[in-house]
């Protein structure tokens, strides 16, 4: 199979990339599973020009139809291997399908670390969240918990105090500096050290509490999990794409969403925080336009 632009990932960044690349009259193929997008189970109310709360899955499916209307083709397959073969890129899917493309857009999002406990999957989007910025507003006046250590968990707990009536940070060790510790104290965050979560409890499709290893239960309306995030870097690394950050968690791009490798672009969560739909869609727009122009010019686009 041959195409002009391949987009790896079918979340908001990938779909928006597909819309713009296809509108540029380039052959555009999107690989990935919508069910794997972090938006799929989310509820959205902070996206411009959208009234009320919308379901993430509906937004993704509407976006997919829009991209298909412009000519993009979607495949419910994951890419497992990529190679740089001169002026083109060769890719293989999980089903053994071989594809070649003139340009690639990485829009894989990130794989979040989880507690891996009973109830976590069942109540995701129903009281279990991995994004404070995305979901804090749903917990105004409610009691919530933050599970995790380090600056991301601590700063997330502080932010939650602007919305929730009570915030508890459940951690092994804080791992933060004195300034952030003082912010935790000043904001009134309750600290629960060394408690091991073994189950997230719920009823009527919503979280009601947390169960610890000593069998005690802690009532809460929601739990935010911040254990760090592992970038989906394996495919990008096969091509020598430059990563950024001390932990090499994200792909480094310029303002045109270009990586250090000609013909390779990236958009969305895989490029780093903030993990918001608006950012993903904006970057997807830029990546789609520039990847299409690169493909149409046969790699002759000036940097």
HELIX and SHEET records of a PDB file:
HELIX    1   1 UNK A   12  UNK A   23  1                                  12    
HELIX    2   2 UNK A   34  UNK A   36  5                                   3    
HELIX    3   3 UNK A   56  UNK A   69  1                                  14    
HELIX    4   4 UNK A  132  UNK A  135  1                                   4    
HELIX    5   5 UNK A  136  UNK A  139  5                                   4    
HELIX    6   6 UNK A  151  UNK A  160  1                                  10    
HELIX    7   7 UNK A  178  UNK A  187  1                                  10    
HELIX    8   8 UNK A  234  UNK A  238  1                                   5    
HELIX    9   9 UNK A  268  UNK A  271  5                                   4    
HELIX   10  10 UNK A  277  UNK A  296  1                                  20    
SHEET    1   A 6 UNK A  73  UNK A  75  0                                        
SHEET    2   A 6 UNK A  28  UNK A  31  1                                        
SHEET    3   A 6 UNK A   2  UNK A   8  1                                        
SHEET    4   A 6 UNK A  98  UNK A 106  1                                        
SHEET    5   A 6 UNK A  88  UNK A  93 -1                                        
SHEET    6   A 6 UNK A  79  UNK A  85 -1                                        
SHEET    1   B 5 UNK A  73  UNK A  75  0                                        
SHEET    2   B 5 UNK A  28  UNK A  31  1                                        
SHEET    3   B 5 UNK A   2  UNK A   8  1                                        
SHEET    4   B 5 UNK A  98  UNK A 106  1                                        
SHEET    5   B 5 UNK A 264  UNK A 266  1                                        
SHEET    1   C 2 UNK A  43  UNK A  44  0                                        
SHEET    2   C 2 UNK A  54  UNK A  55 -1                                        
SHEET    1   D 2 UNK A 110  UNK A 112  0                                        
SHEET    2   D 2 UNK A 229  UNK A 231 -1                                        
SHEET    1   E 5 UNK A 128  UNK A 129  0                                        
SHEET    2   E 5 UNK A 222  UNK A 225  1                                        
SHEET    3   E 5 UNK A 143  UNK A 147  1                                        
SHEET    4   E 5 UNK A 166  UNK A 171  1                                        
SHEET    5   E 5 UNK A 190  UNK A 193  1                                        
SHEET    1   F 3 UNK A 197  UNK A 203  0                                        
SHEET    2   F 3 UNK A 206  UNK A 212 -1                                        
SHEET    3   F 3 UNK A 217  UNK A 219 -1                                        
SHEET    1   G 2 UNK A 243  UNK A 244  0                                        
SHEET    2   G 2 UNK A 250  UNK A 251 -1                                        
END                                                                             
